[in-house]
Amino acid sequence: MRILRHAGRMGDVLYSLYYATRLMQGEPFDLALITGVSAWDPSGRPHMMDPEDAEFMRPLLEAQSYIHSVLITDDPRTLPAHTIQLDTFRSNMRRVVSREIRAWYYSKYHPIQPDEFERPVLSLPDPVERTDRIAICFTSRYRQRFNLAPLKKMADRLAFIGLPAEHAAFCREHFNVAFHPVLDALNLFQFAASCRGFVGNVSGTYAIMECAKIPRILCLEPTGGNVRPYGPNAFTAASTIQLDSNLKTLFGD
């Protein structure tokens, strides 16, 4: 079984699945998550996977048909020598040339296809029952600076699916909204898939929505973050006016 490894955080790992599945051409692989090892980040901030985050992701990753198992280690030296490192872009600044993190994984040997990022790379093992809820998550990183007032009109249908501290910050800064706790990343995906769609900023939670192609609105910070929505039912909002328009288009109210 081939082993692919990654030392980045949740969103980085999920976006790397586009390249990983292309590279492996349908062959299942083991995925090694390297924890506690500082990985260079274009922003210059410390960037590493925490063991708790790796365990949070494991059920979602192992639910994918192309991932045989997830290995979690804080010592890359324990992995076989033939392990394929996914995030080699961290040692080559020339690869970090766009606002689309998925593009950083590709090279001239594996060029990006025109519709590469329009396909989902995450799926659920079982169908879920649909509801009228709308999932939201706003984190402290890549925070938008425009007013989220249009969301308040549908507050009774919103469910915040981030961390408790993130939920508390949202209620304090904007308006009260229900909190929906999740057990792990797979549980988060299951709940979001039962909703009519998702609204949030760039985050690990948004990465699940983007990789699963759940109907979504990405609220952008002033410098734009490092990802863009691809495919149908995907919108970006960089202002209150755009958010209001996107909500009407996606949810019809």
N, C-alpha and C positions, 0 to 999 in steps of 0.2 A: 504494500500500500504506500503510495507516494505521500510525503508529508510536506505541507506548505506552512510557513511560519509568518507571524506578524507581531510586531512589538508596539503597535499604536493603540489608540483608544477605540471605543465602541464604533463610532461613525467611520473611522478609518478602516477598521476591519470589515465592516459591512460593505462599504464602497469597493473594497478590494475584490469582492466576490465576482464582480463583473469580469475582471481580468483573470481571476483564478479559474472560473468555469470555462472561459475561452481558452486559456492555456491548457487545461486538462482535457478539453474536447469530450466531455461527458463521462470521463473516467472518475470514479469516486476517489476521494482523498481524505487524509487526516489533516486537521487544521490545528497547529500549535499556537497558543496564545502566550506570548512572553510577558510576564508580569514583573513589575518592580525594576525594569531596566530602562533607563532614560533614553528616549528616542528623540533625535533632532526634529524640531518642528519649524516650519517656515516662519512662524510668528516669533520664534525665539523663546517661547514659554516652555517650561518643563512639560514633557509629554510622555506618559507611560500608562500602561494598563495596570489597574489595581486588581488584586486577586478577587475581590468581591464583584467587580464589574465583569471579570472573566466568567465567574460562576453564574452571574445574572444572564450572560449571553449564551451559555452552553446549551440550554434546552432549545433555544431558537435555532442555533447553528446545527445541532444534531438532528433537528426535525427536517432538515433539507436532504433530499434524496442523494445529492452529490457529495455530502460530507459523511464520511464513515464514523468518525469520532473526533472529539475535541480534546486536545492535550493542553494542560495548563502547567507552566513551569516558570520558575524565576531564574533558571540557569540554562541558557541556550546550549551550553556545552554538553548537556545530557542528551541532546537530540542527535540523530544520525547525521553523518557528514553530507549525505546527499539531499538534506532538507533544502527546499526551495524558499528563499526569502522573498516575500511579496513586496515589502516596503523598501526596496533598494533605492527608491527616489530620494530617500533621506540623506544619501551621501552624494547627491548630484543636483545642485541648484538649478541646472539647466532644464531639469524635468519639471520643476515647479514654476510653470510659466503662465498658468491660467487660473481662473476662479473655479475651475471644475476639478475637484480632487480625484475623480475617477480617471481623468486623463493622465495623471501623474504615474499611474502604474504601467502604462503602455509604452512601447518602444517601436523603433522602425522595423523590428522583427515581428512585432505583433501590433500592426496599426489598428486604429479605431475604425470600426465600420460605421456607415452613416446613421444607422438606427441602433447602434450598440447599446445606448443607455435608455432606450425606450421600452425594453423588455424587463419584466420582473425577474429578480434573482432570489426572492424570498417567497415561499408559499406555505400554506397551512396544511397539516396532515389531514384535517377534517373540516368540513364546512361549519360556519357559525350562523346563528340566528340573527337576522338584521333588526336593528332598532332605529329610532329617530334621533338618537344621541349624536352629538358632534364632539369629537375628542380634540383637546387643545393641550399644548405644552410650550411654555416659554421659560427658557433658562437664562442664567446671568451672562453667559458668553454669547457673542453675536446678537446682542439685544437690539431690537428695533427701537427707534426714538420717536415714532409717531403715535398718535392717540389710537387706542384700540376700541374706542367707543362703539363702532358698528357691531362689535361682538356682543355688547350688552343687550341688544335687542333680542338675542336668542339665549340669554343667560340660563333660562330654565332647562335648556337642552344640552348645555355644555358640561363636559366632564374633563377635569384636569388629570393627566396621567403621568406627570413628572414626579420629582421628589417632593416630600412633604414641605421642605423648606422653600422649594420653588413655588409650590401652590400657595403657601403663606405670603410670599413676596408678591405674587400676582394679585391676591385678594387685597393686600395692603395698598398696592400701587394703582389698581384699576377698579375692580368690583368683585363682589363675592361670587364664587362659582363652586360647584360640587367637586369633591376630590374622589377619584377612583383609584384605590391602591392596586398594584399589580405584584404578582409573585416573582416574575422573571420576564425576560424579553419576549418569550413565546406567549406568555399570558397577556403581555402588553399588546402584541400583534393581534391576538385573538379578539381582544376587546375593541381595538381600533378597527378591525375588519368588520365588526358588527355595527359600527357607526356609519353614518352617512358620509363622513369624511373627517379630515384633520386640518387644524390651523395651528401654526407655531413658527418658531424661528429655527435657525440652523442648530442642530443638536444630534445626539445619538438617537433620540426618539424620532426626530424627523428622518434620520437615515433609514429607519425601519419603514416609514411611510413611503419614502422615495424608492427604496429597493423592492417594496411589495406593490408599488403603484396604486396605493390607496388614494382616492380623491383628496386633494390637498392644496392648501394655500401656504406658501412660504413667505413669512414676513421678514424682509431684509433689513439688516443694519446698514448704516451709512456707507461703509466700505464693501458691503455685499456678501461677506462670508466666503466660503470656498465650495459652494455647490449650487446648482440650479435644477429646477424641476424639468424632467423630460417625459414625454408621452402625453396621453389624453388626461383630461380632468386634473390638470396641474397648472397652478397659477403662482405668480409672484406679486407681492404687494410691497411697495416702498413708500406708501403714504396712506393716510386715512381714507382718502378718496378711492384709491386703488383697492384697498381692503373692502370697502363697502361694495364696490362694483363686483369684486371677485366673489364675495359672499352671496350676492344676488344671482350671479351666474351659476355658481356651484350648487347652492342650496335652494335657490328660487324664492327666497324670502329675506 
